[in-house]
Amino acid sequence: MRVELDLAINDGSVIDTEKRRRRPLNVGIRGDKIVAVTAQKLKAKRVIDACGLIVSPGFIDVHAHLDGDAYGGELAACQGITTSIGGNCGLSPIEMEDFFQAQERDGYPIHQAEYVGHSFSLRREAGLKNPYVPASPEQIARMECLAQKALEEGACGISFGLDYSPGASLEEIRALAALCAAKDRVMPVHTRLFTRYDLDSLTEILSIARDTGVRLLFSHFVYQYGEGDLDSALEIVDKARDAGLDIHIDSGMYTDWATYIHTATYDLQTIHDNGMHFHDMMVATGPYIGQRLDFELYAKIRNEYPDESIIYCNHLKDEAHRTLRCPYAMPSTDMGAYSPGEGHPQIAGTFPKFIKDMVRIRGELSLEEALSKATLLPARLFAIPGKGKIEEGFDADLTVFDFDRLSDLAVYPDQGRPDAKPVGIEYVMVAGNLVVDQGIYQNSQRPGRVIRYMR
């Protein structure tokens, strides 16, 4: 006796991310798996009419800071993300098993994998309070012990935010990179730039990759190199890949970046060395949201509200598009935990903006190329089984959208809401459950699972 399908998506344009083509097909779901991809019209308990819509594997965000934040999970789902990689830039939970168990107990809208972070988390646990001081041999050994434990508990790699710990020595980076390489995990690096034209920040990490064989992911590449010599930075990566190193990059669709005002990035010396100006700094969170800084407001917020985020507005235009044209580049949000109405537009607009701008407006990628970058490429990089393709036996993580209507609505906080949800994302399915249904977020749905790396 044939078991009834739970859900069918009929008459959509189904994306083949491997062959990079689209076909009019119907997709059948039972439980948390795709069980039919066929030209035959399907019957099910629930049938979605996807006529005129694109049916894609769920998007995978390779660089985020959600770390279980509920509102961030909602914003991710509403832009079509079904899997998020958290713990980036050296900031993460330390007790990985505790984090995973909490997510499994409480539930989450989307799937999560998690790095263990060096530059804030491991250094803090090793007793390092000054970001400009290198770790001692004893502190390196302590970080190695903690990182090894996190990797054994399922962390997907070790992340670095070297702009936030500019004193980190090559010895401490290399020691942790070797652990990552031994487990065949990914090492994402937010490089340290003493100036925006500092290409040594790339070459020092590439030397470690040559020594250890670690797989590299350069984080939010356009934020790091868009204000400097982006073409030279990409050429360095190209040559390293040609020489056999395993390297990818990620980038958002924005060039104006944000981080906490208390970090080394916003130290006065860093501001001076990079020729930054206070009037180009916009408050993203807290009581002064939307205001531009002068020295007095900078000093007040840094002293009294050190955990507020500041956006640096650099007035660049095309750097994100140039970066994401690279065949080894993937879109990412860099989204973190913000209160409603606060933050950076990347938290709500990145993936719709990526497809709208790169495909529909600029024509720099085909739709199939763009969706492969957002799904299959990250699924393969992170070796996530069952994701990135629409095939029988694969996970029922799907994003269904109206290509012609798809648009980001999020804006910078001086213009409106940075968390304004996009239009055109009609259905988002996570493990066979609709977390977005007819464009509406389903708050009661928390089907996301933690992705543990146990090899």
C-alpha positions as CSV (number, residue, x, y, z in Angstrom):
1,M,0.0,0.0,0.0
2,R,1.4,3.4,-1.0
3,V,1.9,5.8,1.9
4,E,0.4,9.2,1.3
5,L,2.7,12.2,0.8
6,D,2.7,14.8,3.5
7,L,3.2,17.7,1.1
8,A,3.6,18.2,-2.7
9,I,4.9,21.2,-4.5
10,N,3.4,21.1,-8.0
11,D,4.1,23.0,-11.2
12,G,7.2,24.9,-10.0
13,S,10.5,25.5,-11.8
14,V,12.8,23.1,-9.9
15,I,16.4,24.1,-9.8
16,D,19.1,21.4,-10.4
17,T,22.1,23.0,-8.6
18,E,24.6,20.5,-9.9
19,K,23.7,20.6,-13.6
20,R,22.7,24.2,-13.3
21,R,19.4,24.0,-15.1
22,R,15.7,24.4,-14.2
23,R,12.9,22.1,-15.2
24,P,9.1,22.0,-14.7
25,L,8.8,19.3,-12.0
26,N,6.8,18.3,-9.0
27,V,8.3,17.6,-5.6
28,G,6.9,15.2,-3.0
29,I,7.7,15.3,0.7
30,R,7.2,12.6,3.3
31,G,8.4,13.3,6.8
32,D,11.7,15.2,6.6
33,K,12.8,13.8,3.2
34,I,12.2,14.4,-0.5
35,V,10.7,11.2,-1.8
36,A,9.6,12.2,-5.3
37,V,10.9,14.6,-8.0
38,T,8.8,13.9,-11.1
39,A,7.0,15.3,-14.1
40,Q,3.8,13.5,-12.8
41,K,1.4,15.7,-10.8
42,L,1.4,14.7,-7.2
43,K,-1.3,14.3,-4.6
44,A,-0.6,14.9,-0.9
45,K,-2.2,16.0,2.4
46,R,-1.1,19.5,1.5
47,V,-0.5,20.6,-2.1
48,I,1.3,23.9,-2.9
49,D,0.7,25.4,-6.3
50,A,4.1,26.6,-7.3
51,C,3.1,27.7,-10.8
52,G,5.3,30.7,-11.7
53,L,7.6,30.1,-8.7
54,I,11.2,28.9,-8.4
55,V,11.8,25.8,-6.2
56,S,15.3,25.8,-4.8
57,P,17.2,23.9,-2.1
58,G,17.1,25.9,1.1
59,F,19.8,28.5,1.3
60,I,22.9,27.9,3.5
61,D,24.4,30.9,5.2
62,V,28.1,30.2,5.7
63,H,28.9,33.2,8.0
64,A,26.5,34.2,10.7
65,H,26.4,35.0,14.4
66,L,22.9,33.7,15.3
67,D,24.1,31.3,18.0
68,G,20.6,30.4,18.9
69,D,19.1,33.9,18.9
70,A,15.3,33.5,18.3
71,Y,14.6,36.7,16.3
72,G,17.7,36.1,14.2
73,G,16.4,32.7,13.3
74,E,13.1,34.2,12.2
75,L,14.9,36.8,10.0
76,A,17.0,34.1,8.5
77,A,14.1,31.9,7.6
78,C,12.2,34.8,6.1
79,Q,15.0,35.3,3.6
80,G,15.1,31.7,2.6
81,I,17.9,30.4,4.8
82,T,17.4,26.8,6.1
83,T,20.9,26.2,7.5
84,S,23.2,28.7,9.3
85,I,26.9,28.3,10.2
86,G,27.5,30.2,13.5
87,G,30.3,31.0,15.9
88,N,32.2,33.1,13.4
89,C,34.9,35.7,13.9
90,G,36.3,34.0,17.0
91,L,33.1,34.5,19.0
92,S,31.2,31.4,20.0
93,P,30.0,29.2,22.9
94,I,32.9,27.3,24.5
95,E,30.9,24.4,25.9
96,M,29.7,23.0,22.5
97,E,27.7,20.1,23.9
98,D,25.8,22.4,26.2
99,F,25.0,24.7,23.3
100,F,23.8,21.8,21.1
101,Q,21.7,20.3,23.9
102,A,20.0,23.7,24.6
103,Q,19.2,24.1,20.9
104,E,17.7,20.6,20.7
105,R,15.7,21.1,23.9
106,D,14.3,24.5,22.9
107,G,14.1,24.0,19.1
108,Y,15.0,26.5,16.4
109,P,13.5,27.7,13.1
110,I,16.5,26.5,11.0
111,H,19.4,24.1,11.2
112,Q,22.6,25.2,12.9
113,A,26.2,24.2,12.7
114,E,28.7,26.0,15.0
115,Y,32.4,26.9,15.1
116,V,34.4,27.3,18.3
117,G,35.9,30.7,18.2
118,H,39.5,31.8,18.9
119,S,39.7,35.5,19.1
120,F,37.2,36.3,21.8
121,S,36.2,32.9,23.3
122,L,39.2,30.7,23.4
123,R,41.6,33.6,24.3
124,R,39.3,34.7,27.1
125,E,39.1,31.2,28.5
126,A,42.9,31.0,28.4
127,G,43.1,34.2,30.5
128,L,43.9,36.7,27.7
129,K,42.2,40.1,28.3
130,N,44.4,42.3,26.1
131,P,43.8,41.8,22.4
132,Y,47.2,43.2,21.5
133,V,49.1,40.6,23.6
134,P,50.1,37.2,22.1
135,A,49.3,34.0,24.0
136,S,52.0,32.3,26.1
137,P,52.9,28.7,25.4
138,E,50.8,27.7,28.4
139,Q,47.9,29.7,27.1
140,I,48.2,28.2,23.6
141,A,48.1,24.7,25.2
142,R,45.0,25.7,27.1
143,M,43.3,26.9,23.9
144,E,44.3,23.7,22.1
145,C,42.7,21.6,24.9
146,L,39.5,23.6,24.8
147,A,39.3,23.6,21.0
148,Q,40.0,19.9,20.8
149,K,37.1,19.2,23.2
150,A,34.8,21.4,21.2
151,L,35.7,19.7,17.9
152,E,35.1,16.3,19.5
153,E,31.7,17.5,20.6
154,G,30.8,18.4,17.1
155,A,32.1,21.9,16.3
156,C,32.5,22.4,12.5
157,G,35.8,24.1,12.8
158,I,37.7,26.9,14.6
159,S,36.9,30.5,13.7
160,F,39.3,33.5,13.9
161,G,38.5,37.2,14.1
162,L,42.0,38.5,14.0
163,D,41.0,42.2,13.6
164,Y,39.7,41.7,17.2
165,S,42.8,40.1,18.5
166,P,45.6,41.8,16.5
167,G,48.2,40.6,18.9
168,A,47.6,36.9,18.2
169,S,50.8,35.2,17.2
170,L,51.3,33.0,14.2
171,E,52.2,30.2,16.7
172,E,48.8,30.2,18.3
173,I,47.0,30.5,15.0
174,R,49.1,27.6,13.5
175,A,48.5,25.4,16.6
176,L,44.7,25.7,16.3
177,A,44.9,25.4,12.5
178,A,46.6,22.0,12.9
179,L,43.8,20.8,15.1
180,C,41.3,21.9,12.4
181,A,43.3,20.2,9.7
182,A,43.6,16.9,11.6
183,K,39.8,16.8,11.8
184,D,39.3,18.0,8.2
185,R,37.2,20.9,9.5
186,V,36.9,24.3,7.9
187,M,38.8,27.3,9.3
188,P,37.1,30.6,8.6
189,V,39.4,33.7,9.1
190,H,38.4,37.3,9.5
191,T,41.8,38.6,8.7
192,R,43.6,41.3,10.6
193,L,44.2,44.5,8.7
194,F,46.5,47.1,10.1
195,T,45.4,49.2,7.1
196,R,42.8,48.6,4.5
197,Y,45.6,48.0,1.9
198,D,47.2,45.3,4.1
199,L,47.6,42.2,1.9
200,D,50.0,40.7,4.4
201,S,46.9,39.7,6.3
202,L,46.1,37.3,3.5
203,T,49.6,35.9,3.0
204,E,50.2,35.1,6.7
205,I,47.1,32.9,6.7
206,L,48.0,31.3,3.4
207,S,51.4,30.4,4.9
208,I,49.7,28.6,7.7
209,A,47.4,26.7,5.3
210,R,50.5,25.5,3.4
211,D,52.1,24.3,6.7
212,T,49.0,22.6,8.0
213,G,46.8,21.7,5.1
214,V,43.8,23.3,6.7
215,R,40.8,24.2,4.6
216,L,40.4,28.0,4.6
217,L,37.3,30.2,4.3
218,F,38.1,33.9,4.2
219,S,35.3,35.7,5.9
220,H,33.2,38.6,4.5
221,F,35.9,39.2,1.9
222,V,34.4,42.5,0.7
223,Y,34.4,43.9,4.2
224,Q,38.1,43.1,4.6
225,Y,39.4,44.1,1.2
226,G,36.7,46.2,-0.5
227,E,38.1,49.5,0.8
228,G,41.6,48.6,-0.3
229,D,43.0,46.6,-3.3
230,L,40.3,44.1,-3.9
231,D,41.6,42.9,-7.2
232,S,45.1,42.2,-5.8
233,A,43.5,40.3,-2.9
234,L,41.5,38.2,-5.2
235,E,44.5,37.5,-7.4
236,I,46.4,36.3,-4.3
237,V,43.6,33.9,-3.5
238,D,43.4,32.7,-7.1
239,K,47.2,31.9,-7.2
240,A,47.0,30.0,-3.9
241,R,44.1,28.0,-5.2
242,D,46.0,27.3,-8.4
243,A,48.9,26.0,-6.2
244,G,46.5,23.5,-4.6
245,L,45.3,25.1,-1.5
246,D,41.7,24.5,-0.5
247,I,40.3,28.0,-0.2
248,H,36.9,29.6,-0.4
249,I,35.6,33.1,0.4
250,D,32.3,34.5,1.5
251,S,30.8,37.9,1.1
252,G,27.6,39.8,1.8
253,M,25.8,42.2,-0.5
254,Y,26.8,45.3,1.4
255,T,30.0,47.1,1.7
256,D,29.2,49.1,4.9
257,W,30.3,46.9,7.8
258,A,29.3,46.8,11.4
259,T,30.8,45.6,14.7
260,Y,30.8,46.3,18.4
261,I,32.2,49.7,19.4
262,H,34.3,48.2,22.2
263,T,36.5,46.1,19.8
264,A,40.0,46.9,18.6
265,T,38.5,47.8,15.2
266,Y,37.2,51.0,16.8
267,D,40.2,51.9,18.9
268,L,41.3,55.4,18.2
269,Q,44.7,54.3,16.8
270,T,42.9,52.0,14.4
271,I,40.6,54.7,13.3
272,H,43.6,57.0,12.7
273,D,45.7,54.4,10.9
274,N,42.9,53.7,8.5
275,G,41.9,57.2,7.8
276,M,38.4,56.6,9.1
277,H,36.0,59.5,10.0
278,F,33.5,59.7,12.8
279,H,30.9,61.2,10.5
280,D,31.0,57.9,8.5
281,M,30.1,55.9,11.6
282,M,26.4,55.2,12.2
283,V,24.9,53.8,15.4
284,A,23.1,50.5,14.7
285,T,21.7,49.6,18.1
286,G,20.8,51.2,21.4
287,P,19.5,54.6,22.4
288,Y,21.4,56.5,19.7
289,I,20.4,54.3,16.8
290,G,20.6,56.0,13.4
291,Q,22.8,58.8,14.6
292,R,26.2,59.6,13.1
293,L,29.1,59.9,15.5
294,D,31.3,62.8,16.4
295,F,34.1,62.4,18.9
296,E,31.9,63.2,21.9
297,L,29.2,60.7,21.0
298,Y,31.9,58.1,20.1
299,A,33.5,58.5,23.5
300,K,30.1,58.4,25.3
301,I,28.9,55.2,23.6
302,R,32.3,53.4,23.9
303,N,32.5,54.2,27.6
304,E,28.8,53.8,28.6
305,Y,27.4,51.4,25.9
306,P,30.4,49.3,24.8
307,D,28.3,46.5,23.4
308,E,26.4,48.6,20.9
309,S,27.1,48.1,17.2
310,I,28.4,50.7,14.9
311,I,28.2,50.7,11.1
312,Y,31.1,52.1,9.1
313,C,29.8,53.7,5.9
314,N,32.5,53.5,3.3
315,H,30.6,54.7,0.2
316,L,31.7,51.8,-2.0
317,K,29.5,50.5,-4.8
318,D,30.5,47.5,-6.9
319,E,32.9,45.6,-4.7
320,A,30.4,43.0,-3.4
321,H,29.4,42.1,-7.0
322,R,33.0,41.7,-8.1
323,T,33.7,39.4,-5.2
324,L,30.6,37.2,-5.6
325,R,31.3,36.6,-9.3
326,C,34.3,34.4,-8.2
327,P,33.4,30.7,-8.7
328,Y,34.6,29.9,-5.2
329,A,32.7,32.7,-3.5
330,M,29.5,32.2,-1.5
331,P,26.9,34.7,-0.2
332,S,26.7,35.2,3.5
333,T,24.8,37.5,5.9
334,D,27.2,38.1,8.8
335,M,23.9,38.5,10.7
336,G,23.9,38.6,14.5
337,A,21.5,38.9,17.4
338,Y,19.7,42.2,17.4
339,S,16.5,43.5,18.9
340,P,13.6,44.3,16.6
341,G,14.1,47.5,14.6
342,E,17.9,47.5,15.2
343,G,20.9,46.3,13.3
344,H,22.3,46.3,9.7
345,P,20.1,45.5,6.6
346,Q,22.2,42.4,6.0
347,I,20.2,40.6,8.7
348,A,17.0,40.6,6.6
349,G,18.0,41.4,3.1
350,T,21.2,39.6,2.0
351,F,20.0,36.5,0.1
352,P,17.0,38.2,-1.7
353,K,19.4,41.1,-2.6
354,F,22.0,38.7,-3.9
355,I,19.5,37.0,-6.3
356,K,17.8,40.3,-7.3
357,D,21.0,42.3,-7.9
358,M,23.3,39.6,-9.3
359,V,20.8,37.9,-11.5
360,R,17.7,40.0,-12.3
361,I,19.2,43.5,-12.3
362,R,22.9,43.1,-13.3
363,G,22.9,39.7,-15.0
364,E,26.3,38.8,-13.7
365,L,25.2,35.3,-12.7
366,S,22.5,33.1,-14.1
367,L,19.8,32.1,-11.6
368,E,21.1,28.6,-11.5
369,E,24.7,29.8,-10.8
370,A,23.5,32.0,-8.0
371,L,21.5,29.3,-6.4
372,S,24.3,26.8,-6.6
373,K,26.5,29.3,-4.7
374,A,23.9,29.6,-2.0
375,T,23.2,25.9,-1.7
376,L,25.3,23.2,-3.2
377,L,28.7,24.9,-2.9
378,P,28.4,25.4,0.9
379,A,26.8,22.0,1.4
380,R,29.9,20.4,-0.3
381,L,32.4,22.7,1.5
382,F,31.0,21.8,4.9
383,A,30.2,18.2,3.9
384,I,26.6,18.5,5.1
385,P,24.9,15.3,3.9
386,G,21.4,15.5,2.3
387,K,21.5,19.3,1.5
388,G,22.2,21.5,-1.5
389,K,20.2,19.5,-4.1
390,I,16.6,18.6,-4.8
391,E,16.8,14.8,-5.2
392,E,15.0,11.8,-3.8
393,G,16.4,10.9,-0.5
394,F,17.7,14.5,0.2
395,D,16.5,16.5,3.2
396,A,13.2,18.4,2.7
397,D,14.9,21.8,3.1
398,L,13.4,24.0,0.3
399,T,12.9,27.6,-0.5
400,V,10.2,28.6,-3.0
401,F,10.2,32.1,-4.3
402,D,8.8,34.5,-6.9
403,F,11.8,35.5,-8.9
404,D,10.1,38.5,-10.5
405,R,8.9,39.9,-7.2
406,L,11.9,39.0,-5.0
407,S,13.2,42.1,-3.3
408,D,14.9,43.1,-0.1
409,L,13.2,45.9,1.9
410,A,15.7,46.3,4.7
411,V,17.5,49.6,5.0
412,Y,20.1,51.3,7.2
413,P,18.7,52.5,10.6
414,D,18.8,56.2,9.6
415,Q,16.4,55.4,6.8
416,G,14.0,53.0,8.4
417,R,14.0,49.4,9.5
418,P,17.1,47.3,9.0
419,D,15.0,44.2,9.8
420,A,12.3,44.8,7.3
421,K,11.5,41.4,5.8
422,P,11.8,40.8,2.0
423,V,9.0,40.1,-0.4
424,G,8.9,37.2,-2.8
425,I,9.9,34.4,-0.4
426,E,6.7,32.4,-0.5
427,Y,7.5,29.1,1.2
428,V,10.5,27.9,3.3
429,M,10.6,24.3,4.4
430,V,12.9,23.0,7.1
431,A,13.0,19.2,7.7
432,G,9.6,18.9,6.0
433,N,8.0,21.7,8.0
434,L,6.8,25.0,6.6
435,V,8.5,27.8,8.6
436,V,7.3,30.3,6.0
437,D,3.9,29.6,4.5
438,Q,2.5,31.9,1.8
439,G,5.0,34.5,2.8
440,I,4.2,34.5,6.5
441,Y,6.6,33.3,9.2
442,Q,5.2,30.5,11.3
443,N,6.3,31.3,14.8
444,S,5.2,28.0,16.2
445,Q,7.5,26.0,14.0
446,R,10.9,25.1,15.4
447,P,12.0,22.1,13.3
448,G,15.7,23.1,13.0
449,R,18.4,20.6,14.0
450,V,21.9,20.9,15.2
451,I,24.6,19.7,12.8
452,R,27.3,17.9,14.7
453,Y,30.6,17.0,13.1
454,M,31.7,13.7,14.6
455,R,34.3,12.4,12.2
